[in-house]
Amino acid sequence: MDWLIVILAGAFIGWIASMIMKTNAQMGAIANIVCGLVGAVIGRFIAQLLNLAPAGTNFSLPGLLFGIVGACILIAIVKAISGGTRRAV
């Protein structure tokens, strides 16, 4: 049951970040989940560097916000590496 919550939270974080970064039309459900999960790790790392990490590992609003920030950073890095365009095969 915990994995289902993690996947749903990752999907939500990735979806919000893709809307903020205006890549929502390019990303599918799996990409949103992966982006949200990796973004949450990046956000947690940034929060720990700034001594702002929320206590514990439970779901919290600050953790959600840091996850969204981390996912936005991840999307920006991917867009910079790929040139911001996505080509059809």
C-alpha positions as CSV (number, residue, x, y, z in Angstrom):
1,M,0.0,0.0,0.0
2,D,2.9,2.4,0.7
3,W,4.2,1.9,-2.9
4,L,0.8,3.0,-4.3
5,I,0.9,6.2,-2.3
6,V,4.5,6.9,-3.4
7,I,3.6,6.3,-7.0
8,L,0.5,8.6,-6.7
9,A,2.5,11.3,-5.0
10,G,5.2,11.1,-7.7
11,A,2.6,11.3,-10.4
12,F,1.0,14.4,-8.8
13,I,4.4,16.1,-8.2
14,G,5.5,15.4,-11.8
15,W,2.2,16.6,-13.2
16,I,2.3,19.9,-11.3
17,A,5.9,20.4,-12.3
18,S,5.2,19.7,-15.9
19,M,2.4,22.2,-15.9
20,I,4.7,24.8,-14.3
21,M,7.4,24.1,-16.9
22,K,4.9,24.0,-19.7
23,T,5.9,20.5,-20.8
24,N,2.6,18.8,-19.9
25,A,1.6,18.0,-23.5
26,Q,5.0,16.3,-24.1
27,M,5.0,14.1,-21.0
28,G,3.0,11.0,-20.4
29,A,1.9,9.3,-17.2
30,I,5.1,7.3,-16.7
31,A,7.3,10.3,-17.4
32,N,5.3,12.3,-14.8
33,I,5.8,9.5,-12.2
34,V,9.5,9.2,-12.8
35,C,10.0,13.0,-12.9
36,G,8.0,13.3,-9.6
37,L,10.0,10.6,-7.9
38,V,13.4,11.8,-9.0
39,G,12.3,15.4,-8.4
40,A,11.3,14.6,-4.8
41,V,14.8,13.2,-4.2
42,I,16.4,16.3,-5.7
43,G,14.1,18.5,-3.6
44,R,14.8,16.6,-0.4
45,F,18.6,17.0,-1.1
46,I,18.2,20.8,-1.6
47,A,16.1,21.1,1.5
48,Q,18.7,19.2,3.5
49,L,21.5,21.5,2.1
50,L,19.5,24.5,3.3
51,N,18.6,22.9,6.6
52,L,14.9,23.2,5.7
53,A,14.1,19.5,5.4
54,P,10.8,18.5,7.0
55,A,11.1,16.2,10.0
56,G,10.5,12.5,9.4
57,T,9.6,10.8,6.2
58,N,5.8,11.2,6.3
59,F,3.9,13.0,3.6
60,S,3.8,16.8,4.3
61,L,3.1,20.0,2.5
62,P,6.7,21.3,2.7
63,G,7.9,17.9,1.3
64,L,5.4,18.2,-1.5
65,L,6.6,21.8,-2.3
66,F,10.3,20.7,-2.3
67,G,9.4,17.8,-4.5
68,I,7.7,20.1,-7.0
69,V,10.8,22.4,-7.0
70,G,13.1,19.4,-7.5
71,A,11.0,18.2,-10.4
72,C,11.0,21.6,-12.0
73,I,14.8,21.6,-11.7
74,L,14.9,18.2,-13.3
75,I,12.7,19.2,-16.2
76,A,14.8,22.3,-16.7
77,I,18.0,20.2,-16.8
78,V,16.5,17.8,-19.3
79,K,15.2,20.6,-21.5
80,A,18.7,22.2,-21.4
81,I,20.4,19.0,-22.4
82,S,17.9,18.1,-25.1
83,G,17.8,21.6,-26.5
84,G,14.2,22.1,-25.4
85,T,12.7,20.3,-28.4
86,R,11.4,16.9,-28.9
87,R,11.6,15.3,-32.3
88,A,9.1,12.7,-33.6
89,V,10.6,9.5,-34.8
